[in-house]
Amino acid sequence: MIKIAFSGAAGKMGKRLVALAQADSDLEIVAALDPHENGVDAGELAGVGRIGVAITSELPQTCQPDVIVDFSSPLAFDCLVKTCLERNIPLVYATTGLEEEQLAQLEDAAKHIAILRSPSMSPVVNLTMKLSQIAARALKDSDADVEILERHHRYKVDAPSGTALKFGALIAQEMGIDSFRSGREGKIGARPHNEIAYHAIRTGDNPGEHTILFGLLGESLELTVRSSNRDAYATGALMAAKFLVQQRPGRVYDMNDVLNL
C-alpha cells in the first residue's frame, strides 16, 4: 500500500483527492497539509467521514509518506520543496502559476528526488496535447493560424491557464512559432501568421475547458477537451502518484510518462 499525503487538502481539488484516495485500496492517506482548517479531520472536510488524519500546516516529523501530491498555491512552493528534499519524499506537483525561477528550482530538485509536474493532471487533456502536436506537425507548412481558447471558473487566479500555455508551447515547438499574445483589442491590423493567441474566459463554476483552433483558408480544425467536474484531475494525480513512487530522480516526469505517450 502506498502512503500518500496531500498539500492543499482543504481546497476544492484537495478535498476530491482525499475522497477518491480514501476509496482506493492501493492508497493510505497519512497526512493532509493546508494552512486553513487546522485540526479538522481531512475525511470529514471532504465529505467521506472521519479517517483519523487531521489537517496540519506542516508535515509532522513522525510522518513519512511515500509521495506527496500538491494542489495548493505557488506561495507554498518553497516550504513544500524544502520538506521533500530534506526528507527524500517524491513530489507530484500539480499547482499552476509558477515563476520561471521556481520552475528552475523544481528542475534542480528533480536531480535529488523523484518529481512529476504537469499543468494538467487530466489523462484526456494530456492525450489532447499529444493530438495537438500531431496536428501542428502536419499543418506546419499549411499556413495555419493557431488560437487557444480556455474557460475556467470565476475563482481562477492566473490567465492564461497553465494548461493553455502548455498547449501553446508544444504547438509552437512543432511549428516554429515564436510570437504569443493574450486577447485582442482595438485596431490591431491583420493577424500576423507567426503567432499563437490565447483567450481566457472566466465564468461560473467551469472546472476547465480548452479549444485548440487551427484555422486555414477554406477549412479549420478544432480540438476541444472539457471537464464536467474535478474528478478527472484528481484521478490523474493519483495515477501520477502511483507511477512516481516507482521512479528514480534525474528529471521532471510528466503525464506523458504516466500514460506512456
Secondary structure as the mmCIF struct_conf table of DSSP 4:
data_model
#
loop_
_struct_conf.conf_type_id
_struct_conf.id
_struct_conf.beg_label_comp_id
_struct_conf.beg_label_asym_id
_struct_conf.beg_label_seq_id
_struct_conf.end_label_comp_id
_struct_conf.end_label_asym_id
_struct_conf.end_label_seq_id
STRN STRN1 ILE A 2 SER A 7
BEND BEND1 GLY A 8 GLY A 8
TURN_TY1_P TURN_TY1_P1 ALA A 9 ALA A 10
BEND BEND2 GLY A 11 GLY A 11
HELX_RH_AL_P HELX_RH_AL_P1 LYS A 12 GLN A 22
TURN_TY1_P TURN_TY1_P2 ALA A 23 ALA A 23
TURN_TY1_P TURN_TY1_P3 SER A 25 ASP A 26
STRN STRN2 LEU A 27 LEU A 33
BEND BEND3 PRO A 35 GLU A 37
TURN_TY1_P TURN_TY1_P4 ASN A 38 GLY A 39
BEND BEND4 VAL A 40 VAL A 40
STRN STRN3 ASP A 41 ASP A 41
HELX_RH_AL_P HELX_RH_AL_P2 ALA A 42 ALA A 46
TURN_TY1_P TURN_TY1_P5 GLY A 47 GLY A 47
BEND BEND5 VAL A 48 VAL A 48
BEND BEND6 GLY A 52 GLY A 52
STRN STRN4 ALA A 54 ALA A 54
STRN STRN5 ILE A 55 THR A 56
BEND BEND7 SER A 57 GLU A 58
TURN_TY1_P TURN_TY1_P6 GLN A 61 THR A 62
BEND BEND8 ASP A 66 ASP A 66
STRN STRN6 VAL A 67 ASP A 70
BEND BEND9 SER A 72 SER A 72
HELX_RH_3T_P HELX_RH_3T_P1 PRO A 74 ALA A 76
HELX_RH_AL_P HELX_RH_AL_P3 PHE A 77 ARG A 87
TURN_TY1_P TURN_TY1_P7 ASN A 88 ASN A 88
STRN STRN7 LEU A 91 TYR A 93
HELX_RH_AL_P HELX_RH_AL_P4 GLU A 100 ALA A 109
TURN_TY1_P TURN_TY1_P8 ALA A 110 HIS A 112
BEND BEND10 ILE A 113 ILE A 113
STRN STRN8 ILE A 115 ARG A 117
BEND BEND11 PRO A 119 PRO A 119
HELX_RH_AL_P HELX_RH_AL_P5 PRO A 123 ALA A 138
TURN_TY1_P TURN_TY1_P9 LEU A 139 ASP A 143
STRN STRN9 ASP A 145 HIS A 152
TURN_TY1_P TURN_TY1_P10 ARG A 154 TYR A 155
BEND BEND12 ASP A 158 PRO A 160
HELX_RH_AL_P HELX_RH_AL_P6 GLY A 162 MET A 175
TURN_TY1_P TURN_TY1_P11 GLY A 176 GLY A 176
STRN STRN10 PHE A 180 SER A 182
BEND BEND13 GLY A 186 GLY A 186
BEND BEND14 ALA A 190 ALA A 190
HELX_LH_PP_P HELX_LH_PP_P1 ARG A 191 PRO A 192
BEND BEND15 HIS A 193 ASN A 194
STRN STRN11 ILE A 196 ARG A 202
TURN_TY1_P TURN_TY1_P12 GLY A 204 ASP A 205
STRN STRN12 GLU A 209 GLY A 215
BEND BEND16 LEU A 217 GLY A 218
STRN STRN13 SER A 220 ARG A 226
BEND BEND17 SER A 228 ASN A 229
TURN_TY1_P TURN_TY1_P13 ARG A 230 ARG A 230
HELX_RH_AL_P HELX_RH_AL_P7 ASP A 231 LEU A 244
TURN_TY1_P TURN_TY1_P14 VAL A 245 GLN A 246
BEND BEND18 PRO A 249 ARG A 251
STRN STRN14 VAL A 252 TYR A 253
HELX_RH_AL_P HELX_RH_AL_P8 MET A 255 LEU A 259
TURN_TY1_P TURN_TY1_P15 ASN A 260 ASN A 260
#
